Amino acid sequence: MKKIMLLILTILLMTSCAYTPEQDLSGEAAAVLNETDDKIINLNLEEIALFLPSVVEKTFFEKNILAAVTDPEDYFKMRNSYGLRFSSATGLTVPVYVLDKDTNSRDKDILLEFYREYTGLTGADIVQMYIEHDIPYDMASISAPFVLASTEETIIDPDGRYPHVRFGETMEILLLEVEWHTPASWLDYVAEQRAWWVEYQQNEWFTNLSTSEQRRISRNQESYFKDLENQAERMGRNRFYATKTLNGVPGANYQISFSREGEAIEEYLSDDGYYIFEIYPYQPYISYEDAKGEWQYQSWERVYSKRAYDNLAKNEIIPLCDDLWSKGLMTQEQYDYYVNFDPLDYYVDLFFNNK
């Protein structure tokens, strides 16, 4: 309780409007924050003054900050002040945007004003973001410089279970060998899909449909093909990417779309040119057929690490599967799949075992 009261007292002192190094939390309070237990998460943090964070989780930054800045000039200043970093460079469990360490005090005040003017965020929102994504406060501190992950050697795949898989600096990062479509090869791919559709319309299932239903499905399919063809133009402007081959296997089975200026595919590539795929965040789910014969879908909030997934599986997913299996609402095959599911194995099968 003493530590928690110290945290509250320290936070309430953060009332300065402009950025100052003194806004950093004390070491003991920071240690309390790093515990990220339920007591801290449930604290009333409404009095925390808004401050300029030097580290912001990727999705939080894009949805709550960048998306809110409506003035183009202000948007580019905000976007160019932060650089995207992945777990391989930071040691965190999530990708983050990092404030340029050379940003001067005047520019920090301008950026803080952007936070106030556009976002509607509070200091409590930013602290909660640290807690939810396991960002240590000494790293996310508004005054502390950003520190890269430890350079100590880490043994990847110590049990040798995945000899054919390319990992990044942890087993939560996969390095994919990708050949991207060009606009011309993409249009060839769409033409192949059109040819497949013409052939499929001779299928007995389709010919047995009513004329009106055939027309409805054909209109929807034509709209889909038009959308694919339009992506060729975006591909030419480096705003859309689709895999021609992935780890040597043909097929447009992975696509990336950029909606904001300044985003570039290079941010997602390793120094060796591999596409960096992070297994987390991952959204767990199960599906089953209820007593009425209707399919039900149960999903959970996204998890940001293997530890978080394992805890969720132990405390919620497996008990639910036990209950559904005992009631005859889940087959043995379904039960075994969900109870033993591992996101790493899922993506290894998807990307490395599909030859």
N, C-alpha and C positions, 0 to 999 in steps of 0.2 A: 504494500500500500504506500510506503514511504517513497518508493521509486516512482510509482504512478503519479502521486501528488507532485513530485518534483517535475515530471514531464509536463503536467498541466500548467504548473507555475511558469516553467520555462517558455512554453508555447504562448501563454498569455502576454509575455513581455515582448513578443514579436509584433509591434504595432507601428513601426516606422513605415512611411509611405514609399520612400525611395529605397533602392537597394543599398545595403551596407553590410560589410562582412560580419558585423556584430550580431546579425540576425541568425547566425548558425546556432544549433542547439548545443548544449554542454555535452561533454563526453558521457556522463552517467545517464542523462536523458536520452542521448542517442542510443546507448546500449539497451535501454528499456524499449525504445521504439523498435529496435532490431529483433526483439523477442516476438513481435507480431502475434501476441496471444489474443484470445477473445476479449479480455478485459480492456486491452488497448483499443482494439477495433471498435468496441462499443462505447468508447469515451465520447463525451460531448466536446467536439473540437470546433464549435462554431465561431469561437473568438480568435482563431488563428488569422493573422493578417496575411493577405496575399503577398507572395514573394516570387522572385524569378528562379525557377528550378534550373539546375545545370544538367540534369539527366531526366528524361521523360520517356515513359514506356511508349513504344511505337504507335500502337492503335490509339492510345489516349491522346497522343500529340496530334495525330492526323484527324481524328474525329472531333475532339473537343477544343483544339487550338487552331490548327491550320484551316479546318473547314469553316471556322467562325470568322476568319479575317476576310472581310469583303473587299477592302481596298487593294487593288493589284500591287501597288508599290509597297504597302505595308506587308502584304502576303509574302512577297519575294524577300523582303528584309528578314521577316521571321523565318522563312524556310531556309535562307542562306546562312542564318546564324547558328543553325543546328545541323550536325552531321549524323547520318544514320550509321549505327554500329551494331553488329550481330554478336551473338554469344561467344563466337570464336575469338572475338577481340576484347570482350569485356569480362567474361566469366559469369555474367548474369544468366538467368534462365530465360530471359525474354530479350528481343531486339529493342534498342533504345535510341532516342535522339540525344546527342550530346552537344551542349553549348560550346561554341568555339572558345578555347581557353584564352585566346588573345582579344576577346571582346572587351572593350574599355568600359569604364563606369558610365559614360554618357550614353553609349548604346544599350547598356543594361537597363538604364532608366527608361529609354525609349521602348525597349521590348516589354518591360514591366507594364508600361502604360498601355501597350497593345493588349496584354492579358486583361487589364481592367476594362478597356473600352469594348473589346469584342467578345470575350469568352464567358463572362459571368461566373468564372471559377472563383473559389475561395482558397485560402491557404489550407483549410481542412481537406478540400478535394485533392490537393496535390499530396499532402501527407498520406491520405487514404490510398492514393495511387501507389506510393512507396510500399505501403503495408501489403496491399493486395498482390503486388508483383515481386515481393522479396527484394526490393532495391535497398541495400544498406544505406542508412542515412548519412554515413560519412562519405559515401560515394555520391549521393543525391544532394548533399549539402549545397546551399547557394554560394558558399564561399570556398569550399574545398576544391582543389583541382581534380580532374577526372583521372583515375588510376586504372591502368590496364590490368588484366588478369595476371596472376602469378605466372612466371616463366618456368616454374619447376616442371620437370618432365611428368606427364601423365600417361599411364599405360591405357591405351584404348583396347577394348574387347579383351580383357585379361584372360578369359576362359577360351578364347579362340572359336567362339560360336559362329562368327560371321567372317570367315577368311576372304570372301569374295566381295565384301562391302567396303566402300570408301567412306570413312568417317571424317568429320572435321576434328576439332579439338576435344569433343566429347562424343559419346554415343547418342546424343540427342540431335546431332547434326549429320546429315547425309550429303555427300558431294556427288552430284549427278553429272554425267557426261551428256551434254545436250547439243544437238544440231537443230538450229532454228529454221523454220520455214522462211523463205523469201516471199514477197507478194506474188510472184509468178507461180512458185511451187504450191503456195496456199490455194490459189485459184484452181490449180490442177487437182488438189485434194478435194475441193468443193465439187468440182466436176465429177469426180469419182463417186462422191456421195449422191449426187443427182442421178447418176447412172444406176446406182444401187437402188434408189427409190423407184425409178421407172420399172426395174425388174421386180421389186417387191410388190408393186401394185397388181401383179399377176397372181399373187399369193391367194389361196382359197379363202383365207380369213378376210382379206380385203374385198374380194369380189362378192362375198356373201353379204356385205354391208348394203344398206339402202343407198340409193343414188345421192340423196342429200347428205348422208353421213360421209360418203366417199369424198364429196366435194368439200365438206368442212375440213376433213383431215388433210386433203390436198392443199387447201388454202393455207392452213397452218404450216404445212411442210414447206411450201413455197416461201412464206414469210421467213421461216428459219434459214433457208438457203440464201435469201437476199441479205439477211443479217450477216451471215458468214462471208459473203462476197464483199460486203461493205467494210469488213475488217481488213481487207487487203490494203485499203487506202491508209488506215491507221497504222498498219504494219510498216508501210513505207515511211511513216513519220516517227517510227520507233515508239509508238504508243501501244502497240499490241504485239505479243509474241506467242507463238505456238510451236511445240516441239515437232520437228519432222522425224527425228529419232531421239530416243531417250535410253541411254546406256546401250546403244546399238540396236534398239528395237524400234521399227517404224511405227508411226501412229501419232495423231494429234491428241495425245491423252493428257497433256498438261499445258495450260494457257495462262498468260499473265497480261493484265490490262492496266495501263497507267492512265489515270484521269487528271493528274496535276502536272503542270509544267515543272521542270526541274528534276523529276524522277527519271532515273536511268537504269538500264539493266545492269550496268557495271557495278552498281551498289549491291547486287545480289550474286556477284561472281567472286570466287576465290582468286588468289594470285595466280593459280594454275589454270584458271578459266573454267573451273567447274561451277555449276549452279549450286548455291548453298540452300539446302532445304532443311528447315528446322521442324522437327517433329512436333514440338509444342510451340504455341498453344494448341490443344486438341479438345474437341467437344465430344464427350462420351455419350453413347446412346444405346438403347436396346429396343427391339420391336418384338411383338408377340401377338398371337391371335386370341382374343378374349372369348368368354363363354358364349357369346352371340355370333361368333365366327367373324368378327370385325377386327381388322388389324389396328393395334395400338402402338404408339411411338412414345417412348419415354427418353427424354434427353436431360442433361445436366449442364450447368455453367461450364465454360471452358476451363481447363486446367493448364497450368503453365510449367509443369515439371513432372518427371516420372514419380517423384515422391508424392506430389499432390494427387496424381492419378491413382497410385497404389492405395493411398489413404481413402480416396473416394470409392474405389472398388471394394476395399475391405469393409467399409462402414455402410455403404448404400447399395452399390450395384450387385454384389454377391448376395446379400440378404434378400434383395428383391427377387433375384433369380431363384433363390431357394424357395421363396414363397410361391412364385409362379409355377415352378416345377412341381411342387407338392400338390398344387391344385389342378395339375394336368393342363396348364395353359402354355407350357413350354416343352418342346421335345427334348430328348436327351442330347441330340446334336446341337440344338440352339443353346441349351444350358452349358454344354462344354465349351462352346465358342465364346460366349460372353464371360463366363467365369474365368477362363484362361486367356482372355484377350490381352494383348500387349501392343500398344501403338507402334513400338519399334518393329516388332515382327510384321505388323500389318504393312508398314511402308517398305520394309525390306522385300517382302513378297511382291508388292506393287511395282517397285522400281528395279529390283535386282534379280528376282526369281521368275520373271515373265518371259524369258527367252524360249 
